[in-house]
Amino acid sequence: YKYAKTSADYKIGCGSIAVLVEDIPSACVVSKLHNIVGIALCGTILSELLLHHLIKTKYDKIFVCLDKDAALKSMHICDILKTKVNDVGVLFPEVDLKNMNAEQLEDFIYQHG
């Protein structure tokens, strides 16, 4: 596995829980929740720059939450992060995050995480 050298990651919101998602609209949606930072990978690759940011920032918890078709990549990113940070998990959305209403999204992230 190779890390991308450059990064197009976008961090949206502030909080102690980071949720890694594929795109900016998904990051915007999750960042509306209390204490959640949405981080858009702009794809499905964990860049070196983002990895260093995640290590340095010391989030209380990091969730990898890519689209359903990228489940294996989600688990792979989680495995990489587990060697560098304390509390990492994978969320497997059945529906695109952008299509969830606020209540569904809150239940999904807080109850599954």
N, C-alpha and C positions, 0 to 999 in steps of 0.2 A: 504494500500500500504506500502510495506517495501522497504527501501533503501538497496542496496547492501553495505555491510560493507567494502569490499575491492574493489579495482578499477583496471581495466586494460585499463583505458582511455589513449589515445595518443593525445597529442596536437601538431599540425603541422602548422608551419607558424607563422606570427605575424601580428597583426592588431587590430582594435577596434571593429570588428564584429566577433562574434563566430558563427559557424555553427556546430551543433551537428549532427553527422551522425552515421550510424551503424558500419562501418568498416574502416580500415586503408586506403585502396585504395581510398575510397570516400573522406576521410579527405585530402589525398594528392591532389586529383583533385580540391577540392574547395579551398585549400590553395594557389593554383596558382593565384587566383584572387587577385587584389589589396585590401589591408586592411582587408583580411579575414583570420581568424584562423580556420582551420578544426580540430574538436575534435571528435575522434572516440570513441564511447561508447563500441565498441567490443561486440555488442548486442543491446538490447533495454531497458536496465535498467540504470537509473540515480543513480550513486553511491553517497554515502555521501561525499566522498572525492571530487568528481567532483562538487557536489552542493556547497561545501564550496569554491572551487576554483572559480566557476562562481560568487559567491557573492563577494569574496575578490577582484577579478580582475577588476570588474566594467566595463565590456564591454559596448560600446555604445548601442549595440543591440545583442540579441541572437536569432538565428533561430534554431528550431528543425526541422530536415529534414531527417526523417527515410524513409525506403522503403514504397511503396504504401500499402503493406499488414500490416503495423504497424501504420496505421493512428490513431487508437484509442490510442495507446501508445504514439504517438507524442503529441496528445492533452492532455493526462494525464500529461506528463512531462512538457508541457507548463503551465498547471494549477499550478503545484508545483512551477515552477520557477516564475510565476507571483506574488506569495506571498513573494518572496525574492529579486527580481531584477526588474528594471524599465521597460525596453523595450524588450518584448519577443514576438516572433511570430512563427507560424508553416508554413512550406513550404510543399506542397504535390506534389512531383515529379511524373509525368506520366511515365517517363523513368528513369531507374537507372542512377544516377549521373555519374557513370563511363562510360556510353555509350553516354554521351553528348559531343559534341565538345566544344571548348572554347567559341565560340559565343553563343551557346545555353545555356551553363552554366551561362555565364555572364548575359544574358537576364533573365533567370529564377530567379537568386538570386537577382539581382539589381532591376528588374521590379516588382517582386512579393513581395519583401521585402520592 
